[in-house]
Amino acid sequence: AQSVTQLGSHVSVSEGALVLLRCNYSSSVPPYLFWYVQYPNQGLQLLLKYTTGATLVKGINGFEAEFKKSETSFHLTKPSAHMSDAAEYFCAVSGYSGGGADGLTFGKGTHLIIQP
Amino acid sequence: GAGVSQSPSNKVTEKGKDVELRCDPISGHTALYWYRQSLGQGLEFLIYFQGNSAPDKSGLPSDRFSAERTGGSVSTLTIQRTQQEDSAVYLCASSLNPQETQYFGPGTRLLVL
């Protein structure tokens, strides 16, 4: 069984400030971890994913995330927020590198608000 | 290239009616997924197809829901006798195979009155 907890349904940061979105997971098998972004009235777009190897993963739009097995965490960060980063962010876990037959298990999402 | 497309983009129906939601995956993608996104439940995985086969249908919310895929391409999610709790955004995703990244369509927003 797998689950994802995203702390904070809404996070507000000032433009230019650090973005930190928290994700903790539970998995009975070695996890594959994903961050997706959803803009209004659009589907989900993959930001980055952890499969194996390097625990610091770099993604698109300047985002990165670090897999910490001891903390069962996969927090998403970006050094400097931009207005265009305002969106809904979802963390997901799977026992397979692409989701596999069980699909992806998503967290509830975090709405990122960027203050000018 | 073309991404995953879904139709209709919006659907309003009356309680008790049947609806069909369509997904056109990226060409060549063998794996196809359906998810439901609702305010109360968040994003839920519904069903997975490898080719035309769905090995496990237990994720479908009730026996009013069914899905099929033909020709290893287009998939249809059918909801019979719709209920108000079926109101949600239904998302489709496809991937080259189950080990590869899923690419999502824009979704079908279903409203049951």
Interface residues (C-beta under 8 A of the other chain):
Chain A: Y36 N41 Q42 G43 L44 Q45 L46 K49 F90 Y96 S97 G98 G99 G100 A101 D102 G103 L104 T105 F106 G107 K108 G109
Chain B: V4 A31 Y33 Y35 G42 L43 F45 L46 Y48 Q50 P55 D56 G59 L91 A93 S95 N97 P98 Q99 E100 T101 Q102 Y103 F104 G105 P106 G107
